């Protein structure tokens, strides 16, 4: 249960204080250190001793759920620590009252186009019931293309409702984004014993997971019952952890919501980064010049600079250290962390991403512009006459290519290369009214159901069926964390029958999702 402190003067393991020298090792922060800090705290509800100092949370809703916001899990990655693996957070001896979220990491604000955030952003947030003990732990990685978003994104990722409903301890994390999280260069390679660079955002996530391992028991969580889950880029990053040797043992189950995999090598990544260094006036791109560039300037360079086929350069790279090879390749030979796994996608992922088309001519032109030589084959698989509208055909095609069928390939491979259970879902909920029908089950729409944060949707009032769907999803997520498997209402994945759970106002088991299209796409497009 939450540690209650009468009056304690003691020591807390800590990685030091003040400015720190560049690291000699890229391993996650250790659970102890020869350096310590003295702490004196007075008892009060919600006070917990962490490895770096005491933190006091608050319970505002009267339901016994406490929140601790903005707890540093690593040193601010500024100055000489920019583009280095995360280092242990400095100690504090007085209690840290954690009532406010830490700043988001630097990024371009979608609404204004201005750069917002602060480079000193490596914090976690925790929600837990008072009196929790040995509870399952849900650790979330936010999405945003590894370029934007935060651990408290517009209220969508508030862990209060899940903690209240299920008794789980919920943790959300901040990690370096964009150029500050994923810049790579030969000069930075030379600074590291491993001879690699980039992937700093992933190393931040590993450090946050290590913080959870070392501290979650104090909040009532069980470090041996940690579920790692993420959405979109957070789902992709979750798969990186499933494949990375550095993350093994830091979680015992994983859920990937609308995620995928990366295939960019370090060499390709460094080539793409030349556009970034040129854009900020560092040519040649010395490490000293790049570290002198203001964080806001770096964060203001959009992600579509450079030659990568995805159009996004700020992604994890295959460096031989964090990733030895792509996630699909790692899973295909059983080199991954073979933990219980759920992979799922939404029915209309791309509905807010593709251009508007109203005629078959518009539809064909859009497909040819996006897919080039493969367009004729794709148009044969997805003729607009087979759908309610050309727009619906375009959404279904692009959703299958980008999410549905790659997810099937991953879930098939995982189920064939591990004994731990693997499950698949398809989220098909659509908001009521014509507006909801036009958007459909779009990318990210499952998030308020997982977190129970319908208020973040603004003006939407969930029905009893909507709340029941949310409660079921929260129950499944927590059940996987607690026991590593789900009850018989959700069957394990089997490549022969392709079973999945259809998540809608009525939850049903189904099989054979887009089978003929995915079979054809596997041959045509591949991973």
C-alpha positions in Angstrom: 0.0 0.0 0.0 1.0 3.6 -0.2 3.9 4.3 2.1 2.7 6.3 5.2 5.6 8.3 6.7 5.4 9.4 10.4 8.7 11.3 10.5 11.6 9.7 8.6 15.1 11.0 8.2 16.9 8.7 5.9 18.7 8.1 2.7 17.4 7.6 -0.8 19.4 6.0 -3.6 20.2 8.7 -6.2 22.3 9.3 -9.2 23.8 12.5 -8.0 22.8 16.2 -8.2 23.6 19.3 -10.1 25.2 19.0 -13.5 26.5 15.6 -14.5 29.3 14.5 -16.8 28.5 12.7 -20.1 27.6 9.1 -19.4 30.1 6.2 -19.8 27.3 3.7 -20.1 24.0 3.7 -22.0 22.3 1.2 -19.8 19.0 2.3 -18.0 19.5 4.2 -14.8 20.5 1.8 -12.0 18.3 1.0 -9.1 20.9 2.1 -6.6 24.1 4.2 -6.5 27.0 5.0 -4.3 25.6 8.5 -4.1 22.7 9.1 -1.7 20.5 11.9 -0.6 19.1 12.6 2.8 15.4 13.2 3.1 13.2 14.3 6.0 9.5 14.1 5.4 6.3 14.5 7.5 3.5 12.0 7.2 0.5 13.0 5.0 -1.8 11.0 2.7 -0.3 10.3 -0.6 3.4 10.7 0.3 5.7 8.1 -1.3 9.5 7.7 -1.1 11.1 7.3 -4.5 14.7 6.5 -5.3 15.4 10.2 -5.8 13.2 11.7 -3.0 9.8 12.0 -1.5 6.7 12.9 -3.6 3.3 13.9 -2.4 0.3 13.4 -4.6 -3.3 14.7 -4.3 -6.8 13.2 -4.3 -9.3 15.7 -5.5 -12.4 13.6 -6.4 -13.1 12.0 -3.1 -12.8 8.5 -4.6 -9.5 7.5 -3.0 -7.4 7.8 -6.2 -4.3 9.8 -5.8 -2.4 11.5 -8.6 1.3 12.3 -8.7 2.2 14.6 -11.6 5.5 15.7 -13.1 7.9 13.4 -11.2 11.4 13.6 -12.8 12.6 10.2 -13.8 15.9 11.4 -15.5 18.1 14.5 -15.5 17.0 17.3 -17.8 18.7 16.5 -21.2 20.1 20.0 -21.7 23.5 21.4 -22.5 26.0 18.6 -22.8 23.3 16.0 -22.0 21.5 16.9 -25.2 21.7 13.9 -27.6 23.0 11.7 -24.9 21.3 8.7 -23.2 19.2 9.8 -20.2 21.0 10.1 -16.9 19.6 9.6 -13.4 17.6 12.5 -12.0 19.2 14.7 -9.3 18.1 14.1 -5.7 15.8 16.2 -3.7 15.5 16.0 0.1 12.3 18.0 0.8 9.1 16.5 -0.3 8.1 17.3 -3.9 4.4 18.3 -4.1 3.4 16.8 -7.5 0.2 18.6 -8.3 1.0 19.8 -11.8 2.1 18.1 -15.0 5.6 18.8 -16.1 6.2 20.7 -19.4 5.7 18.9 -22.7 8.8 18.2 -24.7 9.5 20.8 -27.4 7.2 20.5 -30.5 5.2 22.4 -33.0 1.7 23.2 -31.7 -0.8 21.9 -34.3 -3.2 24.7 -33.6 -0.9 27.7 -33.8 2.2 26.5 -35.6 4.3 27.9 -32.8 6.9 25.9 -31.0 5.9 25.0 -27.4 7.4 23.0 -24.6 10.6 22.8 -22.6 13.7 20.7 -23.1 13.6 19.8 -19.4 10.6 17.5 -19.8 11.5 14.0 -18.7 8.8 13.3 -16.2 6.2 10.6 -15.3 2.7 10.8 -13.9 1.2 8.2 -11.6 -2.4 7.4 -10.6 -3.2 4.8 -7.9 -5.9 4.0 -5.4 -5.2 4.7 -1.8 -4.3 1.5 -0.1 -3.3 -0.3 -3.3 -0.9 -3.2 -2.9 0.4 -5.6 -5.5 -1.8 -4.0 -8.2 -1.2 -4.4 -11.9 0.6 -1.5 -13.6 -0.4 0.1 -16.9 2.5 2.1 -18.4 1.4 4.2 -21.5 3.5 5.6 -24.3 1.8 8.5 -26.1 1.5 8.9 -29.8 2.1 11.8 -32.1 4.5 10.6 -34.7 7.5 10.9 -32.3 7.2 14.6 -33.0 4.4 15.9 -30.8 2.0 15.0 -28.0 2.5 14.6 -24.3 1.8 12.4 -21.4 -1.3 14.6 -20.5 -2.5 15.3 -24.1 -5.7 17.5 -23.7 -6.9 15.3 -20.9 -7.1 12.1 -23.0 -4.4 10.3 -21.1 -5.6 11.0 -17.6 -5.2 7.8 -15.6 -7.7 8.6 -12.9 -10.7 6.7 -14.4 -8.8 3.4 -15.0 -7.2 3.5 -11.6 -10.7 4.1 -10.0 -12.4 1.4 -12.0 -9.9 -1.4 -12.0 -7.5 -0.7 -9.1 -4.5 -0.6 -11.5 -1.6 1.8 -11.1 -1.4 3.9 -14.2 1.8 5.6 -15.4 2.2 8.0 -18.3 5.6 9.3 -19.5 7.2 12.1 -21.4 10.1 11.3 -23.8 12.2 13.5 -26.1 10.5 14.2 -29.5 11.5 15.2 -33.0 15.0 16.3 -33.6 15.8 16.4 -29.9 14.8 12.8 -29.5 15.9 11.2 -32.8 18.7 13.3 -34.4 21.7 11.1 -35.5 25.1 11.9 -37.0 28.5 10.5 -37.4 29.8 13.1 -34.9 27.4 11.8 -32.2 28.3 8.2 -33.1 31.9 9.0 -32.2 30.9 10.1 -28.7 29.4 6.7 -27.8 31.2 3.4 -27.0 28.5 1.7 -29.1 29.2 4.0 -32.1 25.5 4.8 -32.5 23.2 7.8 -32.2 19.6 8.7 -32.4 17.0 6.7 -30.5 17.2 9.0 -27.5 13.4 9.1 -27.2 13.4 5.3 -26.9 16.2 5.3 -24.4 14.1 7.8 -22.4 11.2 5.4 -22.4 13.6 2.6 -21.2 14.7 4.9 -18.4 11.0 5.6 -17.5 10.4 1.8 -17.4 13.4 1.4 -15.1 12.0 4.1 -12.9 8.7 2.1 -12.7 10.5 -1.1 -11.9 12.4 0.6 -9.0 9.5 2.8 -7.6 6.1 1.5 -8.5 5.8 -0.7 -5.4 5.7 2.5 -3.3 2.6 3.5 -5.1 0.9 0.2 -4.6 1.9 -1.5 -7.9 3.6 -4.8 -8.6 6.8 -4.4 -10.6 6.3 -8.0 -11.9 2.9 -7.1 -13.4 3.8 -4.3 -15.7 1.9 -3.8 -19.0 3.4 -1.5 -21.6 1.0 -0.1 -24.0 1.0 2.7 -26.6 -1.1 4.2 -29.4 0.1 5.2 -32.9 3.8 6.1 -32.6 3.5 5.0 -29.0 2.3 1.6 -30.3 5.2 1.5 -32.7 7.6 2.3 -29.9 6.0 -0.4 -27.8 6.9 -2.9 -30.5 10.5 -1.5 -30.4 10.6 -2.5 -26.7 9.2 -5.9 -27.5 12.1 -6.4 -29.9 14.9 -4.5 -28.1 17.3 -6.4 -25.8 17.6 -3.3 -23.7 13.9 -3.4 -22.6 13.7 -7.1 -21.7 12.5 -7.7 -18.2 11.1 -4.2 -17.7 7.5 -5.2 -18.6 5.6 -8.5 -18.6 2.9 -7.8 -21.2 2.3 -5.4 -24.1 -0.6 -3.9 -26.1 -0.1 -2.1 -29.4 -3.0 0.2 -30.4 -2.7 1.1 -34.1 1.1 0.7 -34.2 3.5 -0.6 -36.8 7.2 -1.1 -37.3 10.3 0.8 -38.4 12.8 -0.3 -41.0 15.1 2.7 -41.1 18.8 1.9 -40.6 21.2 4.2 -38.8 23.0 5.0 -42.0 19.7 6.0 -43.7 18.7 8.0 -40.6 22.0 9.9 -40.6 21.6 10.7 -44.3 18.1 12.1 -43.6 19.4 14.2 -40.8 21.7 16.2 -43.1 18.5 18.2 -44.0 18.0 19.0 -40.4 21.6 20.3 -39.8 21.4 22.4 -42.9 18.1 23.8 -41.9 19.5 25.1 -38.6 22.7 26.5 -40.1 25.1 23.8 -39.0 27.1 22.8 -42.0 29.3 20.9 -41.4 27.1 19.4 -38.6 29.5 19.4 -35.7 28.1 18.2 -32.4 29.1 21.5 -30.8 27.2 23.5 -33.4 24.1 21.4 -33.1 24.1 21.6 -29.3 24.3 25.3 -29.4 21.1 25.6 -31.5 18.1 26.7 -29.4 15.7 23.8 -28.6 12.9 25.8 -30.2 14.7 26.1 -33.4 15.4 22.4 -33.6 11.8 21.5 -32.7 10.6 23.9 -35.4 12.1 21.9 -38.2 9.2 19.7 -39.5 9.5 15.9 -39.6 9.1 15.6 -43.4 12.6 16.9 -44.1 14.8 14.3 -45.8 14.5 11.4 -48.2 12.9 8.6 -46.0 10.1 6.8 -47.8 7.6 7.4 -45.0 8.1 11.2 -45.2 9.0 11.2 -41.5 12.6 11.2 -40.4 12.1 11.4 -36.6 11.7 7.7 -35.9 13.7 5.0 -34.1 16.5 3.5 -36.2 18.0 0.1 -36.5 21.4 0.8 -34.9 22.6 -2.6 -33.7 22.2 -1.5 -30.1 18.6 -0.5 -29.4 17.4 -2.5 -32.4 19.6 -5.2 -34.1 17.1 -5.5 -36.9 13.5 -4.6 -37.7 10.7 -5.7 -35.3 9.2 -8.1 -37.8 12.5 -9.7 -38.5 13.2 -10.0 -34.7 9.9 -11.6 -34.1 10.3 -13.9 -37.1 13.2 -15.7 -35.5 11.9 -15.5 -31.9 14.5 -13.0 -30.7 11.9 -10.7 -29.1 10.5 -10.5 -25.6 7.9 -13.2 -26.0 5.4 -11.6 -23.6 1.6 -11.8 -23.7 0.6 -9.4 -26.5 -2.5 -7.7 -27.9 -2.4 -6.0 -31.3 -5.3 -4.0 -32.7 -6.4 -1.4 -35.2 -9.4 0.7 -36.0 -11.7 0.3 -38.9 -11.3 3.7 -40.4 -7.8 4.7 -39.3 -7.1 7.1 -42.3 -10.5 8.9 -42.5 -8.9 12.2 -41.3 -5.7 11.7 -43.3 -6.6 11.0 -46.9 -7.7 13.7 -49.4 -11.4 14.2 -50.0 -12.6 12.5 -53.2 -16.1 12.5 -54.6 -15.9 10.8 -57.9 -14.2 7.6 -59.2 -11.9 9.8 -61.3 -10.8 11.7 -58.1 -10.3 8.4 -56.3 -8.2 6.8 -59.0 -6.1 10.0 -59.3 -5.5 9.9 -55.5 -4.5 6.3 -55.5 -2.1 6.8 -58.5 -0.5 9.8 -56.8 0.1 7.9 -53.6 1.0 4.4 -54.8 2.4 4.9 -58.3 3.2 1.6 -60.1 1.1 -0.4 -57.6 -2.0 1.7 -58.3 -3.6 -0.6 -60.9 -3.4 -3.7 -58.7 -4.8 -1.7 -55.8 -7.7 -0.3 -57.7 -8.5 -3.9 -58.8 -8.6 -4.9 -55.1 -10.6 -1.9 -54.0 -12.9 -0.8 -56.9 -14.9 2.3 -55.8 -18.2 0.6 -57.0 -17.8 -2.0 -54.2 -18.1 0.8 -51.5 -20.7 3.3 -50.5 -18.6 6.1 -51.9 -15.2 6.7 -53.5 -14.1 8.3 -50.2 -15.0 5.1 -48.3 -13.0 3.0 -50.8 -9.9 5.3 -50.3 -10.2 5.1 -46.5 -10.5 1.3 -46.5 -7.6 0.8 -49.0 -5.2 3.1 -47.1 -6.3 1.7 -43.7 -5.7 -1.9 -44.8 -2.3 -1.0 -46.4 -1.0 1.0 -43.5 -2.6 -0.7 -40.4 -5.0 -3.7 -40.8 -2.8 -5.9 -42.9 0.6 -5.1 -41.3 -1.0 -5.8 -37.9 -2.2 -9.2 -39.2 1.4 -10.0 -40.3 2.8 -9.1 -37.0 0.1 -10.9 -34.9 0.5 -14.0 -37.1 4.3 -14.0 -36.7 4.2 -13.4 -32.9 1.6 -16.2 -32.4 3.9 -18.6 -34.3 7.1 -17.7 -32.5 6.0 -17.6 -28.9 4.1 -19.7 -26.4 2.7 -16.7 -24.5 -0.8 -15.7 -25.8 -1.3 -13.3 -28.6 -4.6 -11.5 -29.2 -6.1 -9.3 -31.9 -8.9 -6.7 -31.9 -10.6 -4.4 -34.4 -12.2 -1.3 -33.0 -15.3 -0.4 -35.0 -17.2 2.1 -32.8 -18.6 5.1 -34.7 -20.0 8.2 -33.1 -23.7 8.8 -33.5 -25.0 11.3 -36.1 -23.8 12.1 -39.7 -20.5 13.6 -38.4 -19.6 10.4 -36.7 -20.5 8.3 -39.7 -18.2 10.4 -42.0 -15.2 10.0 -39.6 -15.9 6.4 -38.6 -13.6 4.5 -36.3 -10.8 6.9 -37.0 -7.2 6.8 -35.8 -7.0 7.3 -32.1 -10.7 7.2 -31.4 -10.3 4.2 -29.0 -8.2 6.3 -26.6 -11.0 7.8 -24.6 -12.5 4.3 -24.2 -9.3 2.9 -22.9 -8.8 5.8 -20.5 -12.4 6.6 -19.7 -11.8 10.2 -20.7 -14.9 11.0 -22.7 -14.9 14.5 -21.3 -11.8 15.3 -23.4 -14.0 14.8 -26.5 -15.8 18.1 -25.7 -19.6 18.0 -25.7 -19.9 14.3 -26.2 -22.1 12.4 -23.8 -21.5 8.6 -23.9 -24.4 6.2 -23.8 -24.7 3.3 -21.5 -23.4 1.1 -24.3 -20.4 3.4 -24.8 -19.5 3.2 -21.1 -19.9 -0.6 -21.1 -17.5 -0.8 -24.1 -15.0 1.4 -22.2 -15.3 -0.7 -19.0 -14.7 -3.9 -21.0 -11.6 -2.5 -22.6 -10.2 -1.3 -19.3 -11.0 -4.7 -17.9 -9.1 -6.5 -20.7 -6.1 -4.2 -20.5 -5.9 -4.7 -16.7 -6.5 -8.4 -16.9 -3.6 -8.8 -19.3 -1.3 -6.9 -16.9 -2.5 -8.9 -13.9 -2.3 -12.4 -15.2 -0.8 -12.5 -18.7 -3.9 -13.9 -20.4 -7.5 -13.1 -21.1 -10.7 -15.1 -20.4 -12.3 -17.4 -23.0 -14.5 -14.6 -24.3 -11.4 -13.3 -26.3 -9.8 -16.3 -28.0 -6.0 -16.5 -28.6 -4.9 -15.7 -32.1 -4.6 -18.6 -34.6 -3.2 -18.0 -38.0 -5.5 -20.6 -39.5 -8.7 -18.9 -38.5 -7.6 -15.3 -37.9 -9.9 -14.7 -34.9 -10.3 -11.2 -33.4 -12.5 -9.3 -31.0 -14.7 -6.8 -32.7 -15.0 -3.9 -30.3 -18.2 -1.9 -30.8 -21.3 -1.2 -28.8 -21.8 -4.9 -29.0 -18.6 -6.9 -28.5 -18.4 -10.1 -30.5 -15.7 -12.6 -31.6 -15.3 -12.7 -35.4 -12.7 -14.1 -37.8 -11.2 -13.4 -41.2 -10.8 -9.7 -41.2 -10.1 -8.4 -44.7 -8.6 -11.8 -45.5 -8.6 -11.7 -49.3 -7.4 -8.1 -49.4 -4.6 -8.8 -46.9 -3.5 -11.9 -48.7 -3.2 -9.9 -51.9 -1.5 -7.0 -50.1 1.0 -9.3 -48.4 2.2 -10.4 -51.9 2.0 -6.9 -53.4 3.2 -4.6 -50.7 4.8 -6.7 -48.0 5.9 -5.2 -44.7 
